[in-house]
């Protein structure tokens, strides 16, 4: 993984997340895939036989570092190794370990993962990219693991996430990793289709089928025959047309407008939406049977603001596509980028970098002048950070409890924390609807 050398925007001793025990997962290097569960006690990592995690990487010292786990708190110590231990490009001697922390020693990367997530069945990918998608954060590696398993099959996949998170790139990567890679990949942006042309766009039409139909035209199902059909913004399909779309997917045949002759189609469906289809179903704007047909596998792409640790790798990848390197940006570029909320996600990041490269690096300072000024007014760092954390916790809890109908057991399992910790957080934010257990 390429590395940006810069001063950290927060200390390495960030609080340990409440996820119970952590698991050290080797995500790159000659020992990729190996794991070490950090039960209470001291755990050495190195090439020396007898280490709790013995590596074969010759650039790692005999006893390179050790983890000290005690009552849910984990500290990692470098053992004066010859090549050092690094986190976010910064060499450290001691740091509080937390879920999501990525440590590089020699040619090996160690990722700290909540044990509950590691045991969830899918686990985390050892890769930091899937097609054009880039990221080593927990959320992205979890998505990659699911995609790596699902892509070679023909089962439908529903990709969710905010606008600009890379859903089309994800669909293209699924196609490229499938057995249909040499067949057509057809994109249909349903959010841009006129309501009167939905049927024609999906299923095609014959000449004279409607005013303006001067020639026959196949729909996207026919054009994608043998390959992959990407239906972007699935939530935009009108309710009255959803039964016909469902029949086409299940029967594997379509009828063009103006024709009674069915046409067999063999397509693999990948759909995407930025809407909550669960909310759309509750509002009776989306059919549950259609949802369950498309959401055989559901992959959520996180917002960029929720995985800012991926910024260095994302910047490198985007700059590479432009034939540029880090020298094209100012030395403090990463600090500027990391201080922004990115409502447009990766698409916005790409636009900002393209402007900086083609117009001039000074555009970064113009672009983020307002954000920098706002940050300066937030007061002391610790207080400002705590306000952000509190706001995130409350929003997360409100959404979590809504999704699981106030069922604390199910909500805690989905969040990867124990029930007692969830009760405490609910009480902290005055959201508790039941008394905490004794």
Secondary structure, DSSP 4 states (H G I P E B T S, - for coil): --------SS-S-PPPPS-SSEEEEEEESTTTT-EEE--SEEEEEESSTT-SEE---TTS-TT-EEEEEETTEEEEEE-S-SS-EEETTEEESEEEE-TT-EEEETTEEEEEEEHHHHTSSS---S-SEETTEE--SHHHHHHHHHHHHHHTS---EEEE-STTS-HHHHHHHHHHTSTTTTS-EEEEEGGGS-GGGHHHHHHEE-TTSSTT--S-EE-HHHHTTTSEEEEESGGGS-HHHHHHHHHHHHHTEEE-BT---EEE---EEEEEESS-HHHHHHTTSS-HHHHHHHTTEEEEPPPGGG-GGGHHHHHHHHHHHTT--GGGS-TTHHHHHHTS--TTHHHHHHHHHHHHHHT-THHHHHHTHHHHHHHHTT-SHHHHHHHHHHHHHHHHHHHHHHHTTT-HHHHHHHHTS-HHHHHHHHHHTT---SPPP-
